[in-house]
Amino acid sequence: MSASPPLETPIALRRPELAGAARRYGTAALIVAGAAVLRWLLQPVAGSTPPYITFYFAVLAAAALGGLGPGLAATALGAALGFTLGRLEGYQPAELSEPMRLLLFVLLGIGASLIAGRMHRALGAAHETAERFRASSEALALANERLRETDRNKNRFMAVLAHELRNPLMPIRNALTIMAQGDPQRTQRMLQVIARQVGHLESLVTDLLDVTRIDTDKLTLHRQPMDLRELVRQAADDYAPLLAARGLALSAQVPDAPVPLHGDPARLAQVLGNLLSNSLKFTPPGGEVRVRLEREAGQALLQVEDTGCGIPAEALPHIFDAFAQGEHERSEGLGLGLTLVKRLVEMHGGQVQATSEGQGRGSRFVLVLRLEPPAPG
């Protein structure tokens, strides 16, 4: 049998509504009380006959401010107070015209409450429409600013793309000119230059294609059973010489027990490689890069931390954006590495988070991947 919902929930949901109703009816009572005081002050002039005119204004004010309900409440309260005050002052409604005056007040009070109540609802609806329009205008202005920022980022990105594509072409052209001279030894060296620069171009184009494939849902993961420990060890072996050449120390820590995951080994290797390349770019010589893999509550936590230049606080929310990376002038490549990291991790059902204590204080990237049993078959 399902458990009943807690009693506090409906009450909590109705508290603002109840508070508003209490405020409206309380205001109506105060207005009628003020009208009674005014009626008492007019008694020396009006005599013992109850001047209901003061309560007419009270009904109109209560209905205009609070709606139909407070207006009817003001009508009833005004009629009771007017009649009671008249009796206390010695007024005896012997003539038929005097009870009719009371009845007329009640009927007119009801009518005024209906009219003023409609006006109150119309004003409330107009106020809500104005608020929605204001909120829509603010949202539209924010969306326009985001579009302008995206356009600026794209312009910066295109400038970086043109620069990065042009850089390898000049060494290739120079190498071809030297090779045309027919020197075998120099030709061999120039072939190495061409191969290196073509590899750089291939890497740039591959990143662009991968981002495009993910955006168009054309990138397919080839999942298989794997142990994340082997991925970390292989990446450490591959990148240790590169980091050592830059004067950086690399340490890798993995648990003793296997960390099984049903994922795409090539794409996850690309994710870890991009994070290590990012640390390589932004960590000065003498720094350190640490990779740590842990298991926690059915999840794998993969952390890459460095002692590099860090990330400014204002840049952290945009660190994974595709077109926000072109503004980092000292970075190499197109700045799509972190974008691919985020999107590939999300395709695996995981999350990635970047943290930094500020410029010059390093950065930390934490990947959270859900450990799942291999798919059947």
Salt bridges, closest charged atoms under 4 A:
GLU89 OE1 - ARG39 NH2 2.97
GLU98 OE1 - ARG101 NH1 3.28
GLU131 OE1 - ARG134 NH2 2.85
GLU138 OE2 - ARG134 NH1 2.74
GLU145 OE1 - ARG148 NH2 2.92
GLU145 OE2 - ARG152 NH2 3.15
GLU149 OE1 - ARG152 NH2 2.57
GLU149 OE2 - ARG156 NH2 3.55
GLU164 OE1 - HIS200 NE2 3.47
ASP210 OD1 - ARG213 NH1 3.58
ASP210 OD2 - ARG267 NH1 3.19
ASP215 OD1 - ARG343 NH1 2.30
ASP227 OD2 - ARG229 NH2 2.96
GLU230 OE2 - ARG233 NH1 2.81
GLU288 OE1 - ARG290 NH1 3.08
GLU294 OE2 - ARG292 NE 3.50
GLU305 OE2 - ARG290 NH2 3.45
GLU305 OE2 - ARG364 NH2 3.00
ASP321 OD2 - HIS318 ND1 3.26
GLU327 OE2 - ARG156 NH2 3.95
GLU346 OE2 - LYS342 NZ 2.55
GLU357 OE1 - ARG361 NH2 3.05
GLU372 OE2 - ARG370 NH2 2.85
